[in-house]
C-alpha cells in the first residue's frame, strides 16, 4: 500500500466521522478515495483494523453512549440524532454493541 492509499483511507475515515448520522455508501466513499470499492475496503481494513461498516457502527454506538451519558437526551432523541429512523433497530444495535439496552444504560447513570 502506498502513501496515497493511506491518505485516502484517512480522508474516508474523516468523512465517515463527519457524517455518522448518515454514513455515505461504500461506492460514494470509494469515489472520495479515488479507488474501487473493493480496494478501499481492503485498504481501510489494513489501516484502521476494522471493516468500514464495522467501524461506522462502532463510532455510532460510542457516540450514542456519550450522548446518553450527558443525560440531556432521551433514548428516542439519541436514536434519531445518530441516524436511526426505527428506534427498535437502534435499541437492538446498542444492545448488541454495549451488551445493555440504552434505557438500562441511561437508568444506570
N, C-alpha and C positions, 0 to 999 in steps of 0.2 A: 504494500500500500504506500502511495506517495503522499507527500505533504499536502498537495491539493485535495486529495481524498479526505484526509484527516480534517482539514479546514472545512470542507463541505459538510462533514458529519457534525462538526460543532455549530455550523450555521443552521443545520436542520434541527439540532437539539435546541438551539435558541428559539427557533420558530415554534417548535412544539411547546416550549415553556411559556412563550408569549401568547399562545392560543389554546391553553389547556381546556377551556370550556367548549372549544370547537376545534379539535385537533385536525389539521389538514390530512387528506388521504395520502397514502404512500406514493401514488403517482404524482400528486402535487408536490410532495416533499422531494421526490426524485428530480422533478423539473428544477426545483430550487437548487438542488445539489449538482445539476447538470450531469446526471448519470442515470443508468437504468434502475428500475425499481429493485431488481434482484441484486445489483451491485451495491446499491445504497443499503439494503437490508443486511447484506454480508458485512460491509464496512462498518455500519452502525454497531452491529453486534460485536465486532472485533474491538472497536474503540471504546464503546460505552459499557459493554459487557451484558447488555440485555437487548432483546428484540425491540423494534420501535414501538409496537403495540404494548408490550410488557412495560417498557419504560414510561410511556404516556400514562398508562393506568396507574403505575406506582406513584408517579408525580401527582396525579389527580387525587389519589387516596390520601397522600400525605397532606395535600392542600386542604382536602375536606377535614382531616383531623385537626389541622391548625385552625381552620375556621370554627369548628365546633369548640375547640379549646378556648376561644375568645369569649364564648357564651353570649355573643352578640346576635347569633343566628339560630333559628330553629333547624331541625333536621331537614325539613322541606326546603327551606331557603338555601341551605348548603347544597342540597342535591341539585336544585335548579341553577344555582350560581356556578357550579362546576360543570354544567352542561348536560345534566340528565333531565329528559322530559318525563320519564317514567320513574317515579320515586321508588317503586319496588325494585327496579333494576339497580338504582343507587344503593339501596339498603343491602341488597344481595352482594354487590361488588365490594362494598365497605366491609361487610361481614366476612367475606372470603379473604380479603386482604388483611384486615386487622384482627380477625377472629373474635369480633364482638360487633353487635349491631350498633348503628350510630346512636340510636336513642339510649341504649345501655351505656355507651361511652359517654354521652352527654350527662347522663344521670350520675356517672361515677366521678365526675369532676368536682 
